[in-house]
Amino acid sequence: MHARVEHLDCRVLTIPTDAPEADGTIAWDKTTMVLVTARSGDTTGLGWTYGPSACATLIRGLFPPLVVGSDAMSVPRTWGELVRAARNDTRPGVVGYAISAVDTALWDLKARLLGLSIVDLFGAARDDVPVYGSGGFTTYDDERTTEQLSHWAIEQRIPRVKIKIGESWGSRLGRDRHRIRLARKVIGDDTELFVDANGGYAVKQAVRLMREVSDARVTWFEEPVSSDDLHGLALIRGMVDADVAAGEYGSDVQYFERMCAAGAVDCLQVRATRAGGYSAWFRAAAVAAGHGLQVSGHCAPHLHAPVAAATQNLRHLEWFHDHVRIESMLFDGTLDPTDGTITPDRTRTGNGLTIREDVAGQYEQH
């Protein structure tokens, strides 16, 4: 099939949170989505990233000459051109986010042009994608935490959930212990408990905490220290029972190789909205497989669902409260996590989503 990309555009949407939110190191009250469309004829592909509005400046200014007129069937070639063109702008951060949004839109466009779901374009490795409920922000009181965890574990029967911790300063470490034990009490004995410190601890703090709450049976310890501290992650990994995870800030295949080679993680996290889109996801998954590791998709669950279903060494996907809420508001065709899995609809082309223009317009920055 021969088709050219005829138009590339993006929109910036800023959506307030439904309550004050924070993790162990930062707080926020809104989330920004940069939503990209790529068009060929009457067919439009859709991709996005969660990041600053500066992404849109890059997408509108640097990328159209490389994307418009390109072969819609040759997404890897275009991805390589985007990466090369952005070299002097430094790929990690905003540039990587922008590439991610464009790449995912181009893959979605290709799938729709061919009349395929993205899952079938890549080739299915599974029908269903395991998810874990994620939120449990440090700003939540016990009542709000209980309500959210109960919704996932009891109402939706998701067998794994995650809360934010990492309040390591002063007496706040005691609150971390309290919240971990509260979570275990709420979800019962049969649901896995994950925690995410967002790099909030020092190495020995992290180890002590896990030993002090061993009765809570935490099985996933995300970013106990900074993800840049590969040696520290590896030390913690050797001293705690929980699986140590990191990788959400990965921007290229070399980042993921360094992390895996250092023995820093039991499971590699990959965020396609930061790392460079679907094209970069498969590179990261291959690196993990080469080290005998699985990958876990980080945030943006509806963007990750198709590529997760096409990945053999997938462990699970984060069903992150903020992004689930936003994507459910903005798109028709969103998925149901009941019983702990989501099933991409392979009867619909592309990612299976359509924009609710009436909702998107309410949050668009002009």
N, C-alpha and C positions, 0 to 999 in steps of 0.2 A: 504493500500500500504506500502511496506517495502523498504526503501532506506536509504543509509548512505551517509553522507557528506564525500567525498573522498579527497577534496583539498580546501585549503583556501589561497587566495593570495590578495595582494593589490598593488596599484600603486599610486605614488604621482605626481599630475599634477599641475603646477603653471602657471596661465594665467594672463597676464598683463591686467589692466583695459583699457578701450577705451578712457579714459580721466582722469585727476587727480580727486580723489574722497575724500570726507571727510564728517563727520557729525559734531555735535556740540562739540565733544570731541576728536576725533582722525582722522587721515588721512591715506590713503593707496593707493598703485599703482599696486597691484596684489592680486589675490585670489588663495588660494591653496585648491584643492580638493583631498581627499584621497578616491580612488575608489577601492572597494572590490569586489572580485568574490568568490563565493562558488560553487563547482562543485560536482555533483553526476552523474556518468556515462557520458553520452553525454550532460547533461543538466547543465546550468550554471545560477546561480542567481547573481544579480547585486545590490549593495548598495553603498552608499557613505556618506561622511560628508564633510563639509567645515571647515578646521582647520589646525593646524600646522603639518608639516611632522613627528613630533614625534609620531603622532597617528599610523603611519605605523610601527614604532619600536615596539610598544605594540602589534599590530595585528600580526606581524610576529613572535614575540618572546613569548608572554604570552598566546595567544589564540589558536594556532593550536592544542595543546594537548587536549583542551576542545571541539573543534569544529570537527576536523577530526575524523571520526569514529562515530560521534553522529547520532542519528536518525533524518533524514531530516524532518520528520513529527512532531517532538517534539520541535519546536522552543522555546516555553516558558521554557521548562526544560533547554535548552542550555543557554538561556538568564540568567536564575537564576544562572547557573554555572559561567558565565562570570562575573556577578555582585559580586558573592562571591569571585572569584579568584582575583578580582581587589581591594578588600577591603583595603589592606595596601598601595595601590598606590593612594588612595583617588579618589573617583568616579567623583566628579565635575571637569570639565575641560577636559583635553586631554583624560583621561580614559573614560569619558562618551561619548566623540565624537567617540572614537574607538569602544566602545560597540555599539553605534548607527549604525555605518557603517556595522558592522558584522551582527547585528540583521536584518537590512533592506535587506541585501543580502540573509540571510537565509529565510526570508518570501518570497522573490522573487523566490528563488529556489523552495521552497515548492509549490508555486502556479504554477510554470512552470512544475514541475514534475506531478502535478495533472491535467494539461491542462486547468488551470483556470486563469483568470485575478486576481490580488490581490483584486480588488473590490469584485469580486464574492467569493473569498476565505473568506474574512471577512464578506460579506453580505452587499449589497448596501442599503444605507439609502437615496440616492438621485442619479439622473442621472448626474446632472451638479453641478459643484463646483464654487461658486461665488469668484471672485478675485478682488484685487485692485492693480492698478499700483503703483509701489513704486520705488523711486529714489530721484530725486530732491536734489542732494547733495549740501552741502554748498559751494563747490568749483565752482559750476556752475554760470556763469553770467546769466543775464536776458534772453539773446537770447537762450542759451542752455536750461535753465529751461522752457522757453516758447515752444521750439521745442519738448521737451520730454513730457510735459503735454498735448500739442496739439495732439501728436501721440496717447496717451492713450485715452483722453477724446473725441476727435473729430474723428480721423481716426479709432480707434478700438472701440470706443463707450463704453469704460469701465466707469461705472457710479460712481466710487470712486477712488481717487488718493491720494498719500501721498508724502510729501516732508520732508527733514531733516531741523531741526532748532536746537536751543540750543546754539547759539553763544552769551552767556550771559555776556561775559566780556566786560567792557567799553562800547564804542559806538556801539558795534556789535549787541546789543539788538535791535537797530533801524533797522539794516539790517534784522533781523528776522521778524520784523513787515512788512517791505517792501516786503519781499519774500512771506509772507502769503497773503498779499493783491494782489500781482502780480498773485499768483496761482489762487486765486478766480476770478480775471479778465480773465485769460486765459481759465479756464474751464467752465465759465458761471454759471448760477444759479442752474442748475439741477444736477450737479455732486457733490457728497460729497467730502469734503476736509478733509484729515487726515494730522496730523503733528507728527513728532517723534523727541524728544529732546535728546534721548540717555542719559538721566540722567544729562543734562547740566545745569539745573536750580536749584535754591533754591526754597523752597515752595512758598514764597510770590512773588518771581519773576514770577513763572509759573502762579500764579493766576492773577497777574497784567497784564501779557501779554495777557491772554485769554480775559480779560475784555477790554483791549485796542483794540483788533482786533475782537470784537464781530460782527462787520459788515461783517467779512469774513465768519462767520458761520462754524467754525471748529467743526466737529462732533466726532473726534477721536484724543485723546491726548496721545501719547505713551511715556512712561518713562519720564514724566516731571521732575522727580527727580530720583535718583538712584533706581533701582529695589530692592535694599537691604533696602531702607527706606520705610517700609510698613506703618508706621504711617504717613509719609509725603504724600505718595500716597493717603491714605485714607482721609487726610485733603483736598488735592486738589480735590479729587473726590466729596467731599461735597460742594465745592465752585465754580465749573465750570459747564457749560452746556455740554461740550464735554464728551464723554465716555473716562474714563481713562483706559489704557491698559498696561500690563507688563507681564512678564513670560518667555521671550525668553531665559533667562539664567538658567531656571529650570533644575535641574539635577536628581531629584527623586520625588517620590510622596509626600514626606513630605514637600518639597519646595512648591509645588503647594497648598498643604493643608494650610500651614502657610499663603500664600498670599491670598487665598480665605477667610480664617477664619478672617483675619484682615480687611476685607472689603476694600481691597486696589485697586480692579479693577472692572470695569464693564464688561470686557471681558478678559478672560485668554488667553494669548499667549503661544503656545507650539511649540517647535522646535524639531522635532523628530531626527534631526541630532546632537543634543546636549543632549537630555533628556534620551536617551537610546533606540532609534529606535521606531518601531511601537509598540513593546510590552509596552514601557513606555507611548507612546501617549495615548493609551486607558485608562491607569490608570489615567493620567492627565485629560482626558475628563470626566471620571467618577467622579473625585473630583469636577470638575467645575459643572457638572450636580447636584451633591449633594448640591451645594450652589446656585442653580438656575441660573447658568451662562453658557454662550456659550464659545466656544474656537475658536481661530483664528490661522491658521498655519503660522509659521514664516519662510520665505525664502525657498530655495530649492523646488520650486513649483512642479517640476515633480516627486520628491520623495514623497511629501506630497499628491499629487492629489489622489492616490488610497485610502489612509487611510482617507482623508477628505471626500471622497464620501461615506465612510462607517461609518461616525460619525453623529449621530442624532443632537447633540447640536453644530454643526458647524455654525459659522457666515460667515467666508470667509477665503481666503488664499492669502498670499502676493505674488504678481507677481513682484518679486524684480529684478531690472534691471541687476545687475551683474550676478545673478544666471540664469536668463532667457537667457542671452547672452551665458553663458558658456554651459548650458545644450543644447541649440539649436545648438551650434557648435559641441558638443561631441556626441550627440545621434541622431539616427533616431527614429521617432515616437513621436516627441514632439507635444505639444498641442497648440491650437489657442484660445486666450482670447477674440476674438471679441464679442461684446455685453456684456462683463463683466462676462462670465463664461467659464470654460474649461470642457470638457467632456472626461473622461478617456475612452480609446478604449477597451471595454470589449471583443472584438473579438480577441485580442492579449493576449497571456499568460503573467503572471507576471505583471511587471509595464509597459509592452508594448514597452520598449526601447531596442535598440541595439547600441553597441559602434561603433562609426566611428573610426576604428583603425588608419587610415591615419592621422586623426586630433589629436587624443589622443597622438600619438607618437611624435608630434611636441612640446608638452608641458610637457612630462614626465621627471621627475628627476631620474637620475641613480646614 
